[in-house]
Structures are given as structure tokens and as C-alpha cells.
Amino acid sequence: MKQLYLKYQPYYKDNFHLAYPVVISQLGHTLVALSDSIIIGHTGKVPLAAVSLGNSLFNIFMVTGIGMSYGLTPLIAQENGRGNKKAIGHLLSHSLIINMVVGFLLSAVIYFGSSHLELLKQEADVAEQARPFLRYLGFSFIPLMLFLSFKQFAEGLGFTRQAMNISIIGNVINIIIGITLVYGLFGMPRLGVIGVGIATFTDRLIMGITMAFYVLKSPRFKPYLQSFGFRHLEWASVKKILGIGTPVALQYIFEISAFSGAAVIVGWMGAAELAAHQIALSLAAMTYMMASGISAAAGIKSGNNFGKKDYQSLRHSAIASYHMVLVLMGTTALIFMLLKNLLPAMYINDPQVIPIAAGLLVIAAFFQLFDGTQVVGLGILRGLGDVRMPTLITLLAYWGIGIPLGYVLGIQLGYGVEGVWWALLLGLLTASVLLFFRFHIKSRKLANAGNDKIIQ
């Protein structure tokens, strides 16, 4: 064990310094939904179920935006590895246009789609409260895409701390405004669910403007922004970014929509089950976003080493990222097991909901390791530009296995919400194993090819 640690020690240190700000920044996206759930949860199970429904649906769009923005990061990392600064600003211009178009289009889809929540066959009072909340989330999508555009640019160059700082400040703002508006403090009207929607929109608006200002005005980015502008746009650059961003967006959509689809199935069982599902899912989503921070850092390092053609360091750095996520998710699994009854009480005092949520946290503890390793595998392969086969793997795992089996176990065989979660666990296991073998085969080939060239 000591020999293994010494072998990867330099990579642990390097990856950690790059990853921890990304982990905190990624965690910020989930903490918005988590704080919304905690703030509204103490007002009753129907408002909590409404926020659960709204966040579950919005998450599909949010991860689409995150995935599209990720089309920039590996390209930036690869060009930085090659020392090609001129191409970097050019890529940012094209990525910003793509992301803002996506932001406006999907914001419109969310707004008009919120009028048809009855199609999901949810309880009427839950759908009624979810509708205005979802619309405010839709408005927040545009500044969120602005934030992501400049965040991924900075992180592709290895500058990860500023996005972390902005995310922390944004979450504090979200909590303060949310509590104030939900409970009507300081003379403000008591807005309930609408209050957390307004708070989330305000938080993301401030974050988007601040991140853009930081990148465009910081002296450290000036050498990379010489070619930034909108006069010389090229379809080839758009196609290159979309070639990575679209499959990555699909990867996120397949996974997150599976959990959102699970929320719809659970909603057929009742408000208590849906509230418990939201509690367990928000905690699992928080640890997932932490793991996705390690994944993003692994993708940056993989892309950078790929651009340098340093395939041995690429493989060692990637394996170190696997080790790091196993330690992280193993720790969170223990926390879920030990605090399974205490954690749900943070959200709600309902004696019907807490035992259900505690049972789901036991299942969530089991799938922590698989959830972490599959997202790191996706990040590493993304850095190599390998996105098509991983996309098919995620489709198979979540919609070929997870959701169909969840319906059978949860509804047809009567195992309820726990049956749905065991099915999702099997989907995560499938994705984790297949993605690891994909990484192992491709990195071995690259390393062997590099060694052959050295010998020749």
C-alpha cells in the first residue's frame, strides 16, 4: 500500500490542488437545490414535494447546460498543452455564443413547459406550487449559462479558485434571500415556494455577471483573449465544440433524467414517498457533484497531458483521480449509513417521511462508489476527446437498465420507492464498470504507442 501511495503521490497532490476548488464550485450547483429544500421543508411536505418536482425537472436542463459548456474545457486544456494561446480565445468566443443560444432556448422551453405539469400525473396541489417555482428556475438558466461559459474557460486553463469563491458567495446570497422571502422576514411578504425561486434567480444572476467580469478584466487572461471576439466566427470551431459538448450534455441528460424519471415514478406512490426521495436524492446529488469536481479536474489534466502527448502521465494522473474519488465516496457512504436517521430530520419533521428517507440513504450509501467512479471515468475520457461511446454506455445503464427495472420493481412487483432505488444502483454499477474498461483499454493503447515511438 505504501509503495502504491508513493508511486502516485505527485499526482495526488497535483490533482488535489486543481480539483478541490472545482469540487466546491460544482457543489455550489447542488447546494442551491439543497438549501431550497431545507428552507422550504419546514413549511410542510407539499411545498417540499413541489420543490422536489421543480428541481428534478430543472436538473435535466441544468445538466444539459453544464454538458454543453464542457465542450470547451477539454479543447482549452489540449490547446494549452500545445501552447496555442491564439486558439484559446477563439474557442471562448464560439462557446459563449453556443451557450447563450442554448440558455435562451431552454429557458423558453422551461417557461412554457411549466404550464403542463398535469401531464406528469402528480398531485394537484404539488403541481400548482411547483409551477411558479419552476418558472423562476427557468429565468435563472440564462445567467447560469453565462457563468458556465467563463467558468469552463478559466478551469480549462487551470484557474479554478475564482469560480469556487463566486459559488460560495452566491450560495450565501441564495440562503439569505430564500429565508427572508419564504418566511417574510424584515417586513417582506411571506412568499413560500415562490421565495426560493426568486432567491435562486438572484443568486445565479449575480454569479454570471461576476464571473464574466473577472475573466474579461483579469490581467492573467489577457494573453489568452487576444483572439476573443465575434467578427471571425467559423462553423468549424462551432462544430468542434458541439462535437464534444453535445455528447457530454447527453451523458448528463441520460443520468440525471433517469433520477428525474424516478421522481415521477415515485410521485405516483404519494407525497410522502416523493418528499423522502427528494431528501435522499439531494444528499446523494451533493456527493455526486463533489465527485464530478474530481471528474472535471481529471478531464483537465487528461486533456492537458493528451495535448502534450505525455501518455504515461495521463494514465497515472487518471488512476490517481480514481483513487481520490474512491476515498471521497467511501467516506460519504459511511456518513450516510451512520447518520441515516439524523440527516432527513434536517429537512422535515414529518414522522412518515423520515423513515422512508432513512431507508433510501442506506441504498444511496451502496451506490456512492459506483456513482463516483463512473463520473470520473466520463471526465477522463472527455479529456481525451472520447465522448461517443461513453454516451452510449450511459444510455444503456440508465434508460436501458435503471428506469425500466425501477418501474418493474417499484410499481409492478410492489417494492415501492426502495425498489426504484435498487434499480438505479444497478444502472450506476453498469456504467462504472464499462467506463473503467473503456479508459483502461484506451490509455494502455496510448501509453504503448508512446513507448513504441520512443524506442524507434
Residue, then its C-alpha position, 0 to 999 in steps of 0.5 A: m500500500k505504501q509503495l502504491y501511495l508513493k508511486y502516485q503521490p505527485y499526482y495526488k497532490d497535483n490533482f488535489h490542488l486543481a480539483y478541490p476548488v472545482v469540487i466546491s464550485q460544482l457543489g455550489h450547483t447542488l447546494v442551491a437545490l439543497s438549501d431550497s429544500i431545507i428552507i422550504g421543508h419546514t413549511g410542510k411536505v407539499p411545498l417540499a414535494a413541489v420543490s422536489l418536482g421543480n428541481s428534478l425537472f430543472n436538473i435535466f436542463m441544468v445538466t444539459g447546460i453544464g454538458m454543453s459548456y464542457g465542450l470547451t474545457p477539454l479543447i482549452a486544456q489540449e490547446n494549452g498543452r500545445g501552447n496555442k494561446k491564439a486558439i484559446g480565445h477563439l474557442l471562448s468566443h464560439s462557446l459563449i455564443i453556443n451557450m447563450v443560444v442554448g440558455f435562451l432556448l431552454s429557458a423558453v422551453i422551461y417557461f412554457g413547459s411549466s404550464h403542463l405539469e398535469l401531464l406528469k400525473q402528480e398531485a394537484d396541489v404539488a403541481e400548482q406550487a411547483r409551477p411558479f417555482l419552476r418558472y423562476l428556475g427557468f429565468s435563472f438558466i440564462p445567467l447560469m449559462l453565462f457563468l458556465s461559459f467563463k467558468q469552463f474557460a478559466e478551469g480549462l486553463g487551470f484557474t479554478r479558485q475564482a469560480m469556487n469563491i463566486s459559488i460560495i458567495g452566491n450560495v450565501i446570497n441564495i440562503i439569505i434571500g430564500i429565508t427572508l422571502v419564504y418566511g417574510l422576514f424584515g417586513m417582506p411578504r411571506l412568499g413560500v415556494i415562490g421565495v426560493g425561486i426568486a432567491t435562486f434567480t438572484d443568486r445565479l444572476i449575480m454569479g454570471i455577471t461576476m464571473a464574466f467580469y473577472v475573466l474579461k478584466s483579469p490581467r492573467f487572461k489577457p494573453y489568452l483573449q487576444s483572439f476573443g471576439f465575434r467578427h471571425l466566427e467559423w462553423a468549424s470551431v462551432k462544430k468542434i465544440l458541439g462535437i464534444g459538448t453535445p455528447v457530454a450534455l447527453q451523458y448528463i441528460f441520460e443520468i440525471s433524467a433517469f433520477s428525474g424519471a424516478a421522481v415521477i415514478v415515485g410521485w405516483m406512490g404519494a407525497a410522502e414517498l416523493a418528499a423522502h426521495q427528494i431528501a435522499l436524492s439531494l444528499a446523494a446529488m451533493t456527493y455526486m457533484m463533489a465527485s464530478g469536481i474530481s471528474a472535471a479536474a481529471g478531464i483537465k489534466s487528461g486533456n492537458n497531458f493528451g495535448k502534450k502527448d505525455y501518455q504515461s502521465l495521463r494514465h497515472s494522473a487518471i488512476a490517481s483521480y480514481h483513487m481520490v474519488l474512491v476515498l471521497m465516496g467511501t467516506t460519504a457512504l459511511i456518513f450516510m449509513l451512520l447518520k441515516n436517521l439524523l440527516p432527513a430530520m434536517y429537512i422535515n419533521d414529518p414522522q412518515v417521511i423520515p423513515i422512508a428517507a432513512g431507508l433510501l440513504v442506506i441504498a444511496a450509501f451502496f451506490q456512492l462508489f459506483d456513482g463516483t467512479q463512473v463520473v470520473g471515468l466520463g471526465i477522463l475520457r472527455g479529456l481525451g476527446d472520447v465522448r461517443m461511446p461513453t454516451l452510449i454506455t450511459l444510455l444503456a445503464y440508465w434508460g436501458i437498465g435503471i428506469p425500466l427495472g425501477y418501474v418493474l420493481g417499484i410499481q409492478l412487483g410492489y417494492g415501492v420507492e426502495g425498489v426504484w432505488w435498487a434499480l438505479l444502483l444497478g444502472l450506476l454499477t453498469a456504467s462504472v464498470l464499462l467506463f473503467f474498461r473503456f479508459h483502461i483499454k484506451s490509455r494502455k493503447l496510448a501509453n504503448a504507442g508512446n513507448d513504441k515511438i520512443i524506442q524507434 
